[in-house]
Amino acid sequence: MNLPNKLTMLRVILVPVFMVFAALGGAGTGSPALMLAAGIVFAAASFTDFLDGYLARKNHLVTDFGKFMDPLADKMLTTAAFIYMLVDGVCHPVVLAVILFREFAVAGVRMIAAERGTVIAANMWGKVKTVLQMVTIILYYLGSFFLPAAAAAGFGVVIQVLCWLVAAVTVLSGSIYLWQNRECFSQAK
């Protein structure tokens, strides 16, 4: 297994670590230090997303495993975070539903393509969606620690607006992805 793929697997391993900190830190009811720990773990895992892609392209180490596992690791990480943000009351259920619908639809297209021996890598809009999701999540977890309580209400509104922006970009990226790969539907058995 090459280094980029190891970094992808590290991101998968960091998901449950993040989940423990996010669950125990729970905004308003838990520990600000645990929210900070969740934010740091999430940020570190997010950085591996950038790093594995950069190293794979730079060193010509792009593999079918990486094309498949990298976006899956991103989905695991960001979906877990949005679930905890929903529980904390800063992410609307519709936002999470949009994210999950898009991920299931894209996964379905990828499975159809894989059945034919084709691996479909993420497109640019999928990457924009992932970066926006990661930035929103990092801002939420780190901001929950660093902002004084007086600014918390305004900060919550900013995070909610970002969540709705994530939903809009998620719809856009999913629509583009499905359109670009529409032949998978017409050729499905």
C-alpha positions in Angstrom: 0.0 0.0 0.0 1.5 3.3 -1.0 1.7 6.4 1.2 -1.4 8.2 -0.2 -3.5 5.2 0.4 -2.1 4.8 4.0 -3.1 8.5 4.6 -6.6 7.7 3.3 -6.8 4.7 5.7 -5.5 7.0 8.5 -8.5 9.3 7.8 -10.8 6.3 8.2 -9.2 5.4 11.5 -9.6 9.0 12.7 -13.4 8.9 12.2 -14.2 7.0 15.4 -11.7 9.1 17.3 -13.4 12.2 16.1 -16.8 10.7 17.0 -15.8 10.0 20.6 -14.7 13.6 21.1 -17.7 15.0 19.3 -20.1 12.9 21.3 -18.6 13.7 24.6 -18.0 17.4 23.8 -21.6 18.1 22.7 -22.1 21.8 22.4 -23.5 23.4 25.4 -23.7 20.2 27.4 -20.2 18.8 27.3 -16.7 20.0 27.6 -15.3 22.8 25.5 -11.9 21.0 25.6 -13.5 18.0 24.0 -15.0 20.1 21.3 -11.6 21.5 20.7 -10.2 18.0 20.5 -12.9 17.0 18.1 -12.0 20.0 15.9 -8.3 19.2 16.0 -8.9 15.6 15.1 -11.3 16.6 12.3 -8.8 19.2 11.0 -6.0 16.7 11.0 -8.1 14.1 9.2 -9.2 16.8 6.7 -5.5 17.6 6.0 -4.8 14.0 5.1 -7.4 14.4 2.4 -5.4 17.2 0.8 -2.1 15.5 1.4 -3.0 12.1 0.0 -4.4 13.6 -3.2 -1.4 15.9 -3.6 1.1 13.1 -3.1 -0.8 10.6 -5.3 -0.8 13.1 -8.2 2.7 14.5 -7.7 4.3 11.0 -7.4 2.1 9.3 -10.0 0.7 7.0 -7.2 -3.0 7.3 -8.2 -4.6 3.9 -7.7 -8.1 2.5 -8.2 -8.1 1.8 -4.4 -7.4 5.5 -3.8 -10.0 6.7 -6.3 -12.6 4.6 -4.5 -11.5 4.9 -0.9 -10.6 8.6 -0.7 -14.1 9.9 -1.4 -15.5 7.2 0.9 -13.3 8.2 3.7 -14.4 11.9 3.2 -18.0 10.8 3.3 -17.5 8.9 6.5 -15.8 11.8 8.2 -18.1 14.6 7.1 -21.3 12.7 7.5 -20.4 11.8 11.1 -19.6 15.4 11.8 -22.9 16.7 10.3 -24.8 14.1 12.4 -23.2 15.5 15.6 -23.9 19.0 14.4 -27.6 18.0 13.9 -27.7 16.6 17.4 -26.1 19.9 18.7 -28.9 21.9 17.0 -26.8 23.8 14.5 -27.5 21.8 11.4 -31.0 21.4 10.1 -32.3 17.9 9.3 -32.9 18.9 5.7 -29.2 19.7 5.2 -28.2 16.3 6.5 -30.9 14.6 4.3 -29.6 16.4 1.2 -26.0 15.4 2.1 -27.0 11.7 2.6 -29.2 11.6 -0.6 -26.3 12.9 -2.7 -23.9 10.5 -1.2 -26.2 7.5 -1.7 -26.9 8.6 -5.3 -23.2 9.0 -6.1 -22.3 5.7 -4.4 -25.0 4.0 -6.5 -23.5 5.4 -9.7 -20.0 4.3 -8.6 -21.3 0.8 -7.8 -22.8 0.5 -11.3 -19.6 1.7 -12.8 -17.5 -0.6 -10.7 -19.6 -3.6 -11.8 -18.4 -2.8 -15.3 -14.8 -2.5 -14.2 -14.7 1.3 -14.2 -13.7 3.5 -11.3 -15.1 7.0 -11.3 -12.9 9.6 -9.5 -14.4 12.6 -7.7 -14.9 15.7 -10.0 -14.0 19.3 -9.2 -17.5 20.1 -7.8 -17.3 17.2 -5.5 -14.0 18.5 -4.2 -15.5 22.0 -3.7 -18.4 20.4 -1.8 -16.0 18.4 0.4 -13.8 21.5 1.1 -16.8 23.6 2.0 -18.2 20.8 4.3 -14.8 20.5 6.0 -14.3 24.2 6.5 -17.8 24.5 8.0 -17.2 21.6 10.4 -13.8 22.9 11.5 -15.2 26.4 12.1 -18.0 24.9 14.2 -15.8 22.8 16.4 -13.0 25.2 16.8 -15.3 28.2 17.1 -17.2 26.5 19.8 -14.1 26.5 21.9 -12.5 29.8 21.0 -15.6 32.2 20.9 -16.8 33.6 24.2 -20.3 32.7 25.2 -21.6 36.2 24.3 -20.7 35.6 20.6 -22.2 32.1 20.6 -25.6 33.0 19.3 -24.2 35.0 16.3 -21.7 32.2 15.7 -24.5 29.6 15.6 -26.3 31.6 12.9 -23.1 31.8 10.8 -22.7 28.0 11.1 -26.4 27.5 10.2 -26.0 29.7 7.1 -22.8 27.7 6.1 -24.8 24.5 6.6 -27.4 25.7 4.1 -24.7 26.8 1.7 -23.2 23.3 2.0 -26.6 21.9 1.1 -26.8 24.1 -2.0 -23.4 23.1 -3.2 -24.1 19.5 -2.4 -27.2 19.6 -4.7 -25.2 21.3 -7.4 -22.3 18.9 -7.2 -24.6 15.9 -7.1 -26.6 17.1 -10.0 -23.4 17.7 -12.1 -22.0 14.3 -11.0 -25.2 12.4 -12.0 -25.4 14.3 -15.3 -21.8 13.6 -16.2 -22.3 9.9 -15.4 -25.8 9.5 -16.8 -24.8 6.7 -19.1 -24.5 4.5 -16.0 -28.3 4.7 -15.7 -29.0 3.9 -19.4 -26.7 0.9 -19.4 -27.7 -0.5 -16.0 -28.9 -4.1 -16.2 
